Amino acid sequence: MLSLMRKVTIFGSSKRVNMNKAVMLIVFFSCCLISAVSCKRNHYKINISSIEAGINIQRFEQSIFSSDPAGLPADIPLLKKEYGSFLQLFSFVINAGNVNDTSFANKLVNFVTDRLNYEVYEKVTETFPVMDSYKKDLEEAFRHYLYYFPEMNVPSVITCITGFNNSIITGDSVIGIGLDRYLGTECSYYRRLEIYNYMAANMNPWNIVPDCMYGWGASEWDYGIMNYADDNVLTAIIHEGKLKYFQKCMLPDLNDTILFGFTAGQMKFCRNNERQMWQYLLEYDLLFSTDQFVIRKLTGNAPFTSYFTNESPGRAATWIGFRIVESCMMKNRDMTLGELMNTRDIQDILRKAKYNPE
């Protein structure tokens, strides 16, 4: 801008100067500058300053492990009252059956008196003495949720120990967090349980909030309930892309490596090979494959996506799905997140995306 102003001054020292033309040049370059700045603006950033989302994290594992096991059966009515529907969800996870069955009390006592379970409880208590930072981050995420879905309710959040069975448990109005699945990649329990390294890589405390938001989205827009017209690769990757886009909208500052569970190298691979991966899906006619084995290979958890190369991350096709959805939303700014998440027309999303990676 400074050099342009000097040019105007020089024009002024000439015989005659078309000042309107000079002003037009200034305006043009200013608009270019503003456009460049706006392009760099985070598309996902929104103003949530006026929105409140009261989050309170209950510690279910403390309620059952810190009590005298002998008195636990008598406490079950209180647990039902305090934890509501979550108690039944938890019971299913640990294979303890219906909470109203007479056998439930004994199964719950057996769970809390198991030596390994109690040892894990102590490790969880050491790793997560308080949940204040997670409460703050979840509040921030659900403030975004209420911005996009003001008519919706914020779920209850409850921590627990699941015997390493589940990371996130979701119900109609509750999110359960299996803290034993977030003790850190190098946790000795994961090695003893022979959990694959590519899975343990995302079992860290910083994955809790992102997993909560993905789990909540996957619960609200369950693949089966969506009842898409076709059950094929394209539907699967765009459905997952929608969930990842939802997750990004809830957590706009989240690094993409955490969002997708990729290493920095895997993320670089995807960015450098986006066009090649898309062309592969097209050329080998995989997009409309209904083979569940093919769908799992492209979207399931794995050390890499075998259809691409060993350098690719597992679920690389999910990233392609996200890029399609993101392109759709960028090119159709009047489309709301709610409309995106609720649409069952996968072909319409692809058409509106005009996806053509360079």
C-alpha positions in Angstrom: 0.0 0.0 0.0 2.9 2.4 0.8 4.5 1.9 -2.6 1.2 2.6 -4.3 0.7 5.8 -2.4 4.2 6.9 -3.6 3.1 6.2 -7.1 0.1 8.5 -6.7 2.4 11.3 -5.4 4.6 10.9 -8.5 1.5 11.1 -10.6 0.7 14.3 -8.9 3.9 15.9 -9.9 3.2 15.2 -13.6 1.4 17.6 -15.9 -2.0 16.1 -15.5 -3.1 13.1 -13.4 -6.3 11.1 -13.6 -6.8 10.9 -9.8 -10.0 8.8 -10.2 -7.9 6.1 -11.8 -5.3 6.3 -9.0 -8.0 6.0 -6.4 -9.5 3.0 -8.2 -6.1 1.3 -8.2 -5.8 1.9 -4.4 -9.3 0.5 -3.9 -8.5 -2.5 -6.1 -5.3 -3.4 -4.2 -7.0 -2.8 -0.9 -9.7 -5.3 -1.8 -7.1 -7.8 -2.8 -5.4 -7.4 0.5 -8.7 -7.8 2.4 -9.5 -10.9 0.3 -6.2 -12.5 1.0 -6.6 -11.9 4.8 -10.1 -13.3 4.8 -9.0 -16.4 2.9 -6.6 -17.1 5.8 -9.4 -16.7 8.3 -10.4 -19.9 10.1 -13.6 -21.0 8.3 -14.6 -22.8 11.5 -14.3 -19.9 13.9 -17.6 -18.5 15.2 -18.7 -16.1 17.9 -19.9 -18.1 20.9 -19.4 -15.4 23.5 -23.1 -15.2 24.4 -23.6 -19.0 24.6 -23.5 -21.0 27.9 -23.2 -24.8 28.1 -23.2 -26.0 31.7 -21.0 -29.2 31.9 -20.6 -31.1 35.0 -18.5 -34.2 35.0 -19.5 -37.0 37.4 -17.0 -39.6 38.6 -18.8 -42.9 38.5 -15.6 -44.9 39.1 -15.1 -43.1 42.3 -18.6 -43.8 43.5 -18.3 -47.6 43.1 -14.6 -48.1 43.8 -14.3 -45.9 46.9 -17.3 -47.5 48.6 -17.2 -50.6 50.8 -18.0 -53.5 48.4 -20.1 -55.1 51.1 -22.4 -52.1 51.1 -22.6 -51.7 47.3 -25.7 -53.8 46.8 -27.6 -51.5 49.1 -26.3 -48.5 47.3 -27.7 -49.6 43.9 -31.0 -47.6 44.3 -28.9 -44.5 45.0 -26.7 -45.2 41.9 -29.8 -45.5 39.8 -31.1 -42.2 41.0 -27.7 -40.4 40.6 -26.6 -41.8 37.3 -29.9 -42.6 35.6 -29.7 -44.4 32.3 -25.9 -44.4 32.4 -25.9 -47.2 34.9 -27.7 -49.5 32.5 -25.3 -48.5 29.7 -22.3 -49.2 31.9 -23.8 -52.6 32.9 -24.1 -53.7 29.3 -20.4 -52.6 28.7 -19.1 -54.8 31.5 -21.5 -57.6 30.7 -23.4 -57.3 33.9 -26.9 -57.5 32.4 -30.0 -55.7 33.3 -29.6 -53.5 36.4 -33.0 -54.6 37.7 -32.0 -58.3 37.8 -31.1 -59.7 41.1 -27.7 -60.9 39.7 -26.6 -57.3 38.9 -25.5 -56.5 42.4 -23.1 -59.5 42.6 -21.7 -58.8 39.2 -21.0 -55.2 40.1 -19.3 -56.3 43.4 -17.2 -58.7 41.4 -16.2 -55.9 39.0 -15.0 -53.6 41.7 -13.2 -56.3 43.8 -11.3 -57.6 40.8 -7.6 -57.0 41.6 -6.7 -55.7 38.2 -9.8 -53.5 38.0 -8.9 -51.9 41.3 -5.3 -51.5 40.2 -6.5 -49.7 37.1 -8.8 -47.5 39.2 -5.8 -46.4 41.2 -3.9 -45.6 38.0 -6.9 -43.7 36.7 -7.1 -41.7 39.9 -3.4 -40.9 39.7 -3.7 -39.8 36.0 -7.0 -37.9 36.4 -7.2 -36.6 40.0 -9.5 -33.8 38.7 -11.3 -33.2 35.4 -11.3 -29.4 35.4 -9.4 -28.9 32.2 -11.6 -31.5 30.4 -14.7 -29.8 31.8 -13.6 -26.5 30.4 -12.8 -27.9 26.9 -16.1 -29.8 26.8 -18.0 -26.7 27.7 -16.2 -24.8 24.9 -17.1 -27.6 22.5 -20.8 -27.8 23.5 -21.1 -24.0 23.3 -20.2 -24.5 19.6 -22.8 -27.3 19.5 -25.5 -25.0 20.9 -24.5 -22.3 18.3 -25.3 -24.7 15.5 -28.1 -26.6 17.2 -29.8 -24.2 19.7 -32.8 -26.5 20.0 -30.7 -29.4 21.3 -29.8 -30.3 24.9 -26.3 -30.7 26.3 -25.7 -34.3 27.6 -24.5 -35.3 31.0 -20.9 -36.4 31.2 -19.8 -39.3 33.4 -16.4 -40.9 33.7 -15.9 -44.6 34.5 -13.7 -47.6 34.1 -14.9 -50.2 31.5 -12.3 -53.0 31.8 -10.7 -51.5 28.7 -13.8 -52.3 26.7 -15.0 -48.8 25.6 -13.5 -45.4 25.1 -16.8 -43.5 24.7 -20.3 -44.6 25.7 -23.2 -42.6 24.4 -26.9 -42.6 25.3 -29.9 -40.3 24.5 -28.6 -37.7 27.0 -25.3 -38.9 28.3 -21.7 -39.3 27.3 -19.6 -41.8 29.3 -15.8 -41.6 29.2 -13.8 -44.8 29.8 -10.8 -43.3 31.4 -8.9 -46.6 31.4 -8.7 -46.1 27.6 -6.9 -42.8 27.9 -3.9 -43.6 30.1 -1.3 -42.8 27.5 0.2 -44.5 24.5 3.0 -46.1 26.5 0.7 -47.4 29.3 1.9 -50.9 30.3 -1.7 -52.2 30.4 -2.1 -51.7 26.7 1.1 -53.7 25.9 -0.1 -56.5 28.3 -3.5 -56.6 26.6 -1.6 -56.6 23.2 -3.5 -53.6 21.9 -2.1 -52.7 18.5 0.3 -49.8 18.5 -1.7 -47.9 15.9 -4.7 -48.1 18.3 -2.7 -47.2 21.4 -1.3 -44.2 19.6 -4.7 -42.5 20.1 -5.3 -43.6 23.7 -4.0 -40.4 25.3 -5.6 -37.9 27.6 -5.7 -35.2 24.9 -7.9 -37.5 22.8 -10.8 -37.5 25.4 -12.6 -34.3 24.3 -12.2 -35.0 20.5 -13.5 -38.5 21.0 -16.4 -37.3 23.0 -17.5 -34.9 20.2 -17.0 -37.6 17.5 -18.9 -40.1 19.6 -21.8 -37.6 20.3 -22.0 -36.9 16.6 -21.9 -40.5 15.6 -24.7 -41.2 18.1 -26.9 -38.3 16.9 -26.4 -39.2 13.2 -26.0 -42.9 13.4 -25.2 -44.5 10.1 -28.0 -47.1 10.3 -30.6 -44.5 11.4 -29.7 -42.2 8.6 -31.1 -44.8 6.2 -29.0 -43.7 3.2 -30.2 -44.9 -0.3 -27.0 -46.8 -0.9 -24.7 -48.7 1.4 -21.4 -48.3 -0.5 -17.9 -46.9 -0.2 -19.0 -43.4 -1.3 -21.8 -43.3 1.3 -19.4 -44.6 4.0 -16.6 -42.1 3.4 -19.0 -39.1 3.1 -20.9 -40.1 6.2 -17.6 -40.3 8.1 -16.5 -37.0 6.4 -19.7 -35.4 7.8 -18.8 -36.6 11.3 -15.3 -35.3 11.0 -16.6 -32.0 9.7 -19.0 -31.9 12.7 -16.1 -32.6 15.0 -14.0 -29.9 13.5 -16.9 -27.4 13.9 -17.1 -28.3 17.5 -13.4 -28.0 18.0 -12.1 -25.4 15.5 -8.7 -25.1 17.0 -8.0 -28.9 17.1 -4.9 -29.9 15.2 -5.8 -32.1 12.2 -3.4 -34.8 13.3 -5.5 -35.3 16.5 -8.8 -34.9 14.6 -7.9 -37.8 12.2 -5.6 -39.7 14.5 -2.7 -39.4 12.0 0.9 -38.8 12.6 2.5 -35.7 11.1 4.0 -37.9 8.3 0.6 -39.6 7.6 -1.1 -36.2 7.4 1.6 -35.0 5.0 1.0 -38.1 2.9 -2.7 -37.4 2.6 -2.1 -33.8 1.6 0.5 -34.7 -0.9 -1.4 -37.5 -2.4 -5.0 -36.4 -2.2 -5.5 -36.4 -6.0 -3.8 -39.7 -6.4 -6.0 -41.4 -3.8 -9.2 -39.9 -5.3 -8.1 -41.0 -8.8 -7.4 -44.5 -7.5 -10.9 -44.8 -6.0 -12.4 -43.6 -9.4 -10.2 -45.7 -11.7 -10.7 -49.0 -9.8 -14.4 -48.3 -9.5 -14.3 -48.6 -5.7 -16.6 -45.7 -4.9 -19.8 -47.7 -5.6 -18.6 -51.0 -4.2 -21.1 -52.5 -1.7 -18.6 -55.1 -0.5 -18.4 -54.7 3.2 -14.9 -56.0 3.2 -13.8 -53.2 0.9 -15.7 -50.6 2.9 -14.0 -51.7 6.1 -10.6 -51.7 4.4 -11.0 -48.1 3.4 -12.7 -46.7 6.5 -11.9 -49.0 9.3 -9.2 -48.6 11.9 -5.9 -50.0 10.6 -2.1 -49.3 10.6 -2.4 -48.2 6.9 -4.9 -48.3 4.0 -3.7 -51.2 1.9 -5.4 -49.9 -1.3 -3.0 -46.9 -1.2 0.5 -47.6 0.2 2.0 -48.6 3.6 2.9 -44.9 4.1 -0.8 -44.0 4.1 -2.7 -43.9 7.4 -5.6 -46.2 8.1 -8.9 -44.5 7.4 -7.3 -42.4 4.7 -10.5 -42.6 2.7 -12.3 -41.0 5.6 -10.0 -38.0 5.1 -11.1 -37.9 1.5 -14.7 -37.9 2.7 -14.0 -35.0 4.9 -12.4 -33.1 2.1 -15.5 -33.6 -0.1 -17.8 -32.4 2.7 -15.5 -29.4 3.4 -15.5 -28.5 -0.2 -19.3 -28.8 -0.3 -19.7 -26.4 2.7 -17.1 -24.0 1.4 -18.8 -23.7 -2.0 -22.3 -23.5 -0.5 -22.1 -21.0 2.3 -25.8 -20.9 2.8 -25.9 -24.6 3.7 -26.1 -25.0 7.5 -24.4 -27.7 9.5 -27.7 -29.1 10.5 -28.7 -29.4 6.8 -25.4 -31.1 6.1 -25.7 -33.6 9.0 -29.3 -34.4 8.3 -29.1 -34.8 4.5 -29.4 -38.4 3.2 -28.6 -37.4 -0.4 -24.9 -38.4 -0.7 -24.9 -37.7 -4.5 -26.1 -34.1 -3.8 -23.2 -33.5 -1.4 -20.8 -34.8 -4.0 -22.4 -32.7 -6.7 -22.3 -29.5 -4.6 -18.7 -30.2 -3.6 -17.5 -30.1 -7.1 -14.6 -32.0 -5.7 -11.5 -32.0 -7.9 -8.3 -32.2 -5.9 -5.2 -30.6 -7.6 
